[in-house]
Each structure stands twice: as C-alpha cells, then as structure tokens.
Amino acid sequence: MKKLVVLCLMLLLVFGCSPKQSDSDDLITIGILNWVTHPALDAAVEGMMEQVKAEIGEDKVEFILKNANADESSAQLIVKDFVESEVDLIYAVATPSLTAAFGGTRDSQTPIIFAAVTDAIAAGVVESNEVPNTNVSGVLDAAPIQTQLELIREILPEVSSIGMLYNLSEINGKIQVDQATELALVMGIEVVAKGISQDSEITLAAQQLASETDALYLITDNKIISSVATIIDQANDFGIPVFAAESGQMEAGLLASDSLSYFDMGKEAGSMIKKVLVDKADIKTLTILTEGATQLFVSETVAESLGITLPASVIERAEIVD
C-alpha cells in the first residue's frame, strides 16, 4: 500500500509540473539586434518593445537585446546565437543588422522584422516591398529628402550647394545621396558628395565639404550619424550650418532637422511582430511599411551663432531645441 501511495505521489509531481512547462513554452522570445548605440536606433528598439508589450502582453514576451557595436562579425555571431537559441523572431535595427540576420537565417527561416532600413530591396533581402516573398518584412526609414531640401532652401534662400557624406560600404547612404542629387538639381542646388570607408577619413572629408559648400546635410547613414560632433566642428570652422534627416543629435549643434520619428517606427514594427507571432500572418506577404511623418526641430542658439535669421514660417511650426 505504501508503495502505491509513493507511486501516486510521484506521478502527481511529474504531471503537476506539466502545465508550468507548457506556460514556459508559450513565452514568445524576440532577439533584438541593434547595430550600434545611437539615439535614433535606440528609439526604434524602445518603440518596438513598448508596442509589443501593449499588444501581446508584458508577461508573454521575453526580449534578448544585443548590440553589434557596428561590427559585422559581432552581428553575425549574435544572429547565430539567436538561431541556435531558437528565438521566435529577430528584430533587426539598421541595414547591416538586417543583412546579417538575413544571411544567418537562410536555413532556419526565422522571421525577421526590421526598422531603420532605407531600402530592403537594394539590401537584397526581399523581392518587393508589396510582397517580400522571404522571411523578412518591416518598416523603412526612407528619409523624406524633398522635405529636407525644401527646409534648407526655406532657411537659406541663397543656397547653391550642399555637402553630403556617406559610407561607401553601406548601400543605404549611396541611395540617399543619389536621390538628393536628382531632387536638388531640379531646385538649382548642387550636391557635393564624398564617400568614406573609415572613421578616420570623416574629419578631412567634412572639412573639404565645409570649405566648398553652403551647408551640410547628414543622411540616415549609421557611420556618418555616429560622427555628428566631428562633422559639426568642421562646419563651425567655416561658419556653415548642418542639417540632418533625424533629430537625435540636435544637442551636438545641428541647426535643424525635419525628423522622422524612430520611436513611432519601432511601434509600427511592434504591431507587425504581433501580426506574425500571434495572428500568424504570412511574413512572405506582409507588406513593408514606410514611416513618413516628420517633426521639425530647430536651434535658435545655433542660428544666432552662425548669423542666420530663422524665417517665421519655420519658427511657427518647429519645436525649438536649445
């Protein structure tokens, strides 16, 4: 009889643990690959996490946040670890993170949602924005370049040339430079562009551009944005303003930015994650979105230091950052 009781207790313990194990299996795991610590990219992470918690439930999701520190090999190792850990989805922030995630999931087909990527087609990870037809979808940060050029002309009516830096090793930058060159030509503005490969080249390139142009415009290029302070120092030496596609570095001395909201971009990506993991939407047919809304930020202090009078039309609709 005692043996029977002991056996019953053992069975109860074994099967009593099963529901708990099932709850654990229901936990959604999201591996986050951020390319580098940066206000815009960090905001894209924060927005996604907030939205996923709101739509799926904070107690039903686990985030594993990894930062590649702008190193391709590190990004590949992080993706390998995510795949081996069998995360449910990879959230890739910035183009290099996306290409690393795509390359590392060819066998597993782990779904990937991205943010802060300018052109997923050019990056070679989807067939089209309407029907990706791969394990990838997400939210583009294609900078509203026409809006940015119009802002520069509004603040500097006599502008005739704009300097642009871009990273030779990231397709995202070259795409934006080409778009800006074409749009600026119609406005009678010359774009002078310089490509760089190493961080050590940025100071001299910025110095050359600042000496040759009326203003600098910084695109959503990770290497360039990470060196904003250096670029602004060179521009200040020549007394010309610096504009940017996103406002994360306004405090470094930008004059103005008609900026995309990377936080909102992250929230849109979070909603897409819920569609894939909870609603079971087919990621191959999940249309890629574009974050288009912008908010204008200007610095009256920088304008004053450069002897620039900000038009009333700009001040009226801008958030003043000083």
Secondary structure, 3 states (H helix, E strand, C coil): CHHHHHHHHHHHHHHHCHHHHHHHHCCEEEEEEECCCCHHHHHHHHHHHHHHHHHHCHHHEEEEEEECCCCHHHHHHHHHHHHHCCCCEEEEECHHHHHHHHHHCCCCCCCEEEEEECCCCCCCCCCCCCCCCCCEEEEECCCCHHHHHHHHHHHCCCCCEEEEEEECCCHHHHHHHHHHHHHHHHCCCEEEEEEECCHHHHHHHHHHHHHHCCEEEECCCHHHHCCHHHHHHHHHHCCCCEEECCCCCHHHCCCEEEEECHHHHHHHHHHHHHHHHCCCCCHHHCCCEECCCEEEEECHHHHHHCCCCCCHHHHHHCEECC
